[in-house]
Amino acid sequence: MSLVSIVATHEFVSLMGDGRGVHSEDINTIVSEELQKVYKINDKVIVGFAGSDAVREIVMKNIEIFDTQSAQKFAKALFDNIGKGKVNKYFFNIIGGVDDDDNIYFALFQTDSMKLVEIRPKMGEIHSFCNSTNYSKPQNPQSILKTLINDYCRSHKHFGIEACLDIQKRFNEKIVDIDKTVNHNTLSFQIYK
C-alpha cells in the first residue's frame, strides 16, 4: 500500500507520496523503500498512485496514449481507461495540475469508482485529500491532514507552498507511526497557476 496526499489552493497544487512498496500478497514483505509513486508528467499535470504497483507501471509505461494537455484531460482519459471497475487490482489515483482553462484542478478515483471526482479550488479555499489503508483508516488520515491545515491557518494569515510542503511532510510522519506500509521517504511535485 502507499500514502499519497494532495493539497490545493487556487494558486497551486502539491502532490506527495511515500516511497515504501510492499508485496501485494504479504504487506510485511517490503519490496522497495524508494518506490516512486508521484510523477510530474509536464508543467500542467502531476499524478500519484497508491495500491497496486502493476497499475502504476502500466500507466507510466503507456503515458503517451493519454491526453496530457491538461490535468483535466489526463484525469478523464485515465478514468475512461482504467476506472469504473475495468481493472481487477486495487488502486487509488490522484491527478493534479491545471484544467482546460488553466485553473488549478485535481481529480481522484479508485478501482470501483463510477464517477471521477473533480475539484477546482476557489479563492481562499484549501482542499486536501489522501488515500487510507486498513492500518491507517481507524485513525482517519483525511481528518489528520485537515486538522494540520486548519491548525496552521488559525495562526497564520497566508497559506503558501512552504507551509503546504511542511504540513504534507508532518502528515506523512504521523501516518508512518500508525501504518507500517508507509515510510519516511517522500517525493513531491507542485504546479503553480
N, C-alpha and C positions, 0 to 999 in steps of 0.2 A: 504494500500500500504506500501511500505518499501523502505529503501535505503540500497543497498548493493554495495560495491566498492571493486575492486581488483587492486593491483599494483604488477607488477612482473619484476624482472631483471633476468639475467642468474644465480644469486646466491640465490634468494629467491622469494617467492610469499606470499603476505599478503592479507587476505580477511577480510573485516569489514562490520558489519551490525548494524543498529539501533535496538531499542527494542520496538517500538510502533506497536501495532496491532490495526487495525480499522475494524469495521464491513463492510463486503463486500457490503452490500446494502446502508449503510449510513456512509460515511467516517468521519462524525462529531461525531460518536459514537466510543469512544476508548474502546477497549476490553482488552488491556494489555499495560503496559508500559515496561514490561520486557520479551517480546516475543523473544525467541531465533530463529534467522534466519540464523546463520552461525554455522557450525559444523566441528570439526576435527574428521574424520572417523578413521584415523590411521596416521602413520608417513609419508604417501605418498599421502593422499587425504584430502582436505578440500572442503566444499560445502556451497553455500549460496543460499537462496531462497527469492524471492520478489514476491509479488502478492498474489494469493490465498493461504491461510493457509492450506486448505484441501490438496493441492498438497504436501506441506512440510510435513504434518502429515503422509500422505500415504507413501511417500518415506522413511521417517525416521523410521516408524513402520516396514517397509519391507526391511530395508537396507541389510539384509543378502542375499536377492535374487540377488543383484548386485555384479559384479566382482569389488572388491576394491583393487586389487593387485597394481594398479597404478591409478593416476588421469585420464590418457588417457583411460584405460579400463572402469573405472567407468563412465566417461563422455559419452562414446559410448553406454554403456549399458543403462544408464539413458535416453539418447536421443532416442535410439531404442524403449524404453518402453513408454515414455510419450511425445516425440517430434512429429513433423510433424502433428500437429493438432489433436492428439489422445485424448487429454483432453480438455473438453469444458469450462475450467476455465482459467482466465488469470494468467500466471506465468512467471517468469524470473529466470533462474538458471545460476549460475557461479560455475564452478568446477576448483579447483586449486591443485597444488602439483607437482608430477614428472610424466614424461611419461614412456613408457616401457623401455627406455634407461637410466632412472634416470636423465633426464634433466628437468629443471623447465618448467612447462607447465600450461596453463589454457585454458578452453573452456567455451563457453556460448551458450545458446539458449533460446528462449521464446516459448510461446504457438504455434504460427503458423510458426515457423522456419522450413524450409525444409532441412536445412543444419546445421550441427554442426560447429561453428566457433572455430578453434583451433589455439593457439598461443604458440610459443616457443621462448622466448627472446634470442637473441644472445648477445655476449659480448658487453657491452657498451650501450645496449638498455634498455629503461624503457617503459613498456607497462602498460596501465591502462584502466579500463572500469567501468561503473556503469550503473544502471538502471535509468530511469526517470519516473516521474508521470505526470499527466496532470497539476499539480501545479508547478512542477519544470521544465518541458520541455521548456517553453518560455525562461528560464534563461540558458538553455543548460548546464546541470550538467557535461556532459563529458568535455566540454570546461573549466569549472571551475576547475575540477580536473587536467586536463593537464596544465593549467596555474599555479596552485600551484606547480606542479612538475617542470615545466620549470623555474619558478622564483627561486626555491631552487637551481636548477642545475647551473643557471647562477652565483650564488655567492658561490658555494661550489664545491670542487673537487670530493668528494665521496658521493654517494647516498646509504646509508645503511638502515638497518631496523628501526633504531630510527627515522631517517628523514621520512621514509615512514609512520610509525605509526602517527607521528606528523601531516603530511600532510593529512592523511586519517581522523584524528580527526578534523582538521581545515575544511576540506571539508564537513564533516558531520554538523559542526556548521553553515557553510554558507547555506547548504540546509535546515536546521531547520528553518532558518529565512524566507524562501520562501515557504515551504511546510509543512502544518500542519499535514500531515500524517507521519512525521518523528520526532523522539525525540533525546535527548542528550545522551541517554543510549546506549553506543556502546559495542560491543563484537567483538574481532578479534582473528584470528588464523593465524599462519605463518608456512611455511615449507621451510627448507633450503636445498640446494644441498649438 
